[in-house]
Structures are given as C-alpha cells and as structure tokens.
Amino acid sequence: MKKMVLGMVALVAPLLVTSTAFAQDAASNEFDMNVAKALAAGLAIGLAAAGGSIGQGRASAAALEGISRNPNASGKIFTPMILGLALIESLVIYALVIAFTLAP
C-alpha cells in the first residue's frame, strides 16, 4: 500500500511542480543564441574528449596486447600506435578549436 501511495505521489508531484515552470513573461520567450552556442561548445568538447579518450585507450590496449604476444614486433607496432594516438589527439584539439569559435 505504501508503495502505491509513493508511486502516485511520484507521478502527480512533477505534474504540479512543472506547471509553474511554464508560467513566464512574454519577454523571456526569446531564444538566446549565446546560450545555444555555449551549450554547443560544451557538448562538442565533451563528446570529443570522451570519444578521444576511448579511442586512445582501445588503441593503446590493442598495441600493448600485440607487443605482449610478440615482443619482437614491438618496433613495428609502436610507431603506428604513436601516429594513431597523435591523430586521435589532433581531432580532440580540432574540436577544442571549434568549441572556442562557438563560445560567445
């Protein structure tokens, strides 16, 4: 019984609270482009950093696994790994530049 009452309160309470959020002035209905640019810049750098770190982690893990399986091929694996990591990092830096140009 308590779970049912708690569920009903959890369902009805947001409906009562959100009605005040839509009661705003007519002047504040304008779309602020600076806010959108700031959100886009933050989202761009956040996604780039997350994707870049995942890519670098997977590339490093694969290279280290290859080196551990065949230590004689470490020279042939190390150079392409460093090149790949540099290219991944350059994409993250490119996203940072785009975020700076978007920022208000």
Residue frames as qw, qx, qy, qz and C-alpha x, y, z in Angstrom:
[[0.000, 0.884, 0.467, 0.000, 0.00, 0.00, 0.00],
 [0.305, -0.792, 0.104, 0.518, 2.84, 2.38, 0.84],
 [0.413, -0.124, 0.598, 0.676, 4.49, 1.67, -2.50],
 [0.215, 0.626, 0.660, 0.355, 1.28, 2.52, -4.33],
 [0.137, -0.943, -0.240, 0.184, 0.88, 5.83, -2.48],
 [0.404, -0.605, 0.335, 0.599, 4.53, 6.67, -3.05],
 [0.399, 0.170, 0.680, 0.590, 4.15, 5.83, -6.73],
 [0.111, 0.818, 0.535, 0.180, 1.09, 8.07, -7.06],
 [0.258, -0.895, -0.008, 0.363, 2.90, 10.93, -5.31],
 [0.449, -0.353, 0.515, 0.639, 5.91, 10.43, -7.59],
 [0.323, 0.425, 0.689, 0.490, 3.60, 10.58, -10.60],
 [0.015, -0.883, -0.452, -0.125, 1.50, 13.58, -9.57],
 [0.421, -0.744, -0.024, 0.518, 4.13, 15.77, -7.88],
 [0.386, -0.149, 0.425, 0.805, 6.12, 16.57, -11.06],
 [0.113, 0.591, 0.632, 0.489, 2.92, 17.48, -12.86],
 [0.257, -0.898, -0.344, 0.094, 2.08, 20.01, -10.16],
 [0.475, -0.621, 0.142, 0.607, 5.58, 21.45, -9.97],
 [0.435, 0.059, 0.523, 0.731, 6.22, 21.81, -13.71],
 [0.144, 0.805, 0.535, 0.212, 3.17, 23.98, -14.29],
 [0.238, -0.911, -0.031, 0.335, 4.97, 26.89, -12.61],
 [0.524, -0.288, 0.463, 0.655, 7.94, 26.47, -14.95],
 [0.306, 0.424, 0.623, 0.582, 5.82, 27.37, -17.96],
 [0.082, -0.925, -0.370, 0.037, 4.36, 30.49, -16.34],
 [0.527, -0.252, 0.108, 0.804, 6.83, 33.04, -17.65],
 [0.149, 0.712, 0.057, -0.683, 6.78, 36.51, -19.10],
 [0.721, 0.653, 0.232, -0.004, 6.23, 37.14, -22.77],
 [0.176, 0.907, -0.380, -0.041, 9.57, 38.95, -22.99],
 [0.389, -0.531, 0.752, 0.028, 11.50, 35.87, -21.89],
 [0.864, 0.287, 0.393, -0.125, 10.21, 33.74, -24.77],
 [0.437, 0.806, -0.374, -0.142, 13.09, 34.84, -26.99],
 [0.973, 0.015, -0.019, 0.230, 15.65, 32.23, -27.97],
 [0.236, -0.889, 0.350, 0.178, 19.06, 33.27, -26.69],
 [0.821, 0.509, -0.249, 0.066, 21.62, 32.30, -29.31],
 [0.092, 0.687, -0.630, 0.351, 24.56, 32.81, -26.93],
 [0.671, -0.297, 0.575, -0.362, 23.19, 30.15, -24.61],
 [0.938, 0.301, 0.122, -0.123, 22.80, 27.76, -27.52],
 [0.553, 0.689, -0.424, 0.202, 26.36, 28.44, -28.67],
 [0.220, -0.596, 0.670, -0.383, 27.72, 27.86, -25.17],
 [0.834, -0.079, 0.463, -0.289, 25.83, 24.58, -24.89],
 [0.862, 0.500, -0.080, -0.010, 27.05, 23.50, -28.33],
 [0.285, 0.724, -0.565, 0.274, 30.64, 24.34, -27.42],
 [0.466, -0.442, 0.666, -0.379, 30.43, 22.40, -24.18],
 [0.909, 0.142, 0.319, -0.226, 28.80, 19.44, -25.87],
 [0.711, 0.645, -0.277, 0.040, 31.38, 19.46, -28.68],
 [0.144, 0.644, -0.683, 0.313, 34.38, 19.38, -26.40],
 [0.638, -0.285, 0.589, -0.407, 32.75, 16.90, -24.04],
 [0.933, 0.271, 0.171, -0.161, 31.95, 14.41, -26.79],
 [0.592, 0.684, -0.402, 0.142, 35.35, 14.89, -28.40],
 [0.134, -0.602, 0.701, -0.357, 37.18, 14.31, -25.14],
 [0.777, -0.114, 0.521, -0.335, 35.10, 11.23, -24.34],
 [0.895, 0.437, 0.034, -0.083, 35.48, 9.75, -27.81],
 [0.406, 0.739, -0.499, 0.201, 39.17, 10.57, -27.99],
 [0.329, -0.526, 0.707, -0.339, 39.93, 9.02, -24.62],
 [0.879, 0.062, 0.409, -0.237, 38.01, 5.86, -25.51],
 [0.783, 0.606, -0.143, 0.021, 39.83, 5.64, -28.84],
 [0.178, 0.726, -0.607, 0.269, 43.23, 6.18, -27.25],
 [0.593, -0.368, 0.633, -0.335, 42.52, 3.60, -24.59],
 [0.922, 0.236, 0.273, -0.140, 41.50, 0.98, -27.12],
 [0.630, 0.706, -0.303, 0.114, 44.44, 1.73, -29.40],
 [0.077, -0.672, 0.668, -0.310, 46.91, 1.51, -26.54],
 [0.752, -0.189, 0.557, -0.299, 45.35, -1.69, -25.23],
 [0.905, 0.412, 0.085, -0.062, 45.50, -3.31, -28.65],
 [0.443, 0.746, -0.453, 0.207, 49.11, -2.23, -29.20],
 [0.293, -0.567, 0.691, -0.339, 50.21, -3.47, -25.78],
 [0.874, 0.008, 0.424, -0.237, 48.42, -6.75, -26.32],
 [0.808, 0.576, -0.122, 0.038, 50.14, -7.16, -29.69],
 [0.190, 0.732, -0.586, 0.292, 53.54, -6.35, -28.16],
 [0.551, -0.410, 0.642, -0.341, 52.96, -8.78, -25.29],
 [0.931, 0.201, 0.269, -0.144, 52.06, -11.57, -27.72],
 [0.821, 0.378, 0.070, 0.422, 55.03, -10.89, -29.98],
 [0.392, -0.814, 0.039, 0.426, 57.79, -8.84, -28.29],
 [0.542, -0.085, 0.461, 0.697, 59.93, -8.93, -31.44],
 [0.208, 0.599, 0.539, 0.554, 57.32, -6.84, -33.31],
 [0.253, -0.746, -0.380, 0.484, 57.36, -4.01, -30.77],
 [0.212, -0.360, 0.260, 0.870, 59.18, -1.68, -33.16],
 [0.027, -0.220, -0.703, -0.676, 56.66, -2.30, -35.92],
 [0.249, -0.675, -0.692, -0.056, 53.70, -1.79, -33.58],
 [0.348, -0.568, -0.308, 0.680, 54.99, 1.16, -31.55],
 [0.140, -0.144, 0.274, 0.940, 55.40, 3.67, -34.40],
 [0.209, -0.391, -0.630, -0.638, 51.89, 3.25, -35.90],
 [0.394, -0.633, -0.635, 0.203, 50.43, 3.35, -32.40],
 [0.284, -0.467, -0.142, 0.825, 52.09, 6.70, -31.66],
 [0.012, -0.050, -0.464, -0.884, 50.97, 8.03, -35.04],
 [0.310, -0.511, -0.730, -0.331, 47.38, 6.89, -34.38],
 [0.385, -0.624, -0.501, 0.460, 47.39, 8.44, -30.91],
 [0.191, -0.283, 0.082, 0.936, 48.63, 11.72, -32.35],
 [0.148, -0.238, -0.591, -0.756, 45.86, 11.73, -34.96],
 [0.374, -0.610, -0.699, -0.014, 43.23, 10.97, -32.33],
 [0.349, -0.555, -0.302, 0.692, 44.56, 13.80, -30.17],
 [0.098, -0.059, 0.302, 0.946, 44.55, 16.18, -33.14],
 [0.244, -0.485, -0.678, -0.495, 40.83, 15.51, -33.63],
 [0.417, -0.673, -0.531, 0.301, 40.19, 16.39, -29.99],
 [0.292, -0.386, -0.004, 0.875, 42.21, 19.58, -30.37],
 [0.027, -0.221, -0.548, -0.806, 40.23, 20.39, -33.53],
 [0.341, -0.651, -0.658, -0.166, 37.02, 20.02, -31.50],
 [0.410, -0.581, -0.311, 0.631, 38.51, 22.36, -28.90],
 [0.160, -0.108, 0.270, 0.943, 39.18, 24.97, -31.60],
 [0.208, -0.437, -0.654, -0.582, 35.61, 24.61, -32.86],
 [0.417, -0.667, -0.585, 0.198, 34.31, 24.98, -29.30],
 [0.324, -0.432, -0.103, 0.835, 36.33, 28.17, -28.86],
 [0.001, -0.084, -0.433, -0.897, 34.93, 29.61, -32.08],
 [0.329, -0.536, -0.693, -0.351, 31.39, 28.74, -30.98],
 [0.397, -0.506, -0.540, 0.543, 31.77, 30.17, -27.49],
 [0.064, 0.919, 0.304, 0.241, 30.20, 33.61, -27.05]]
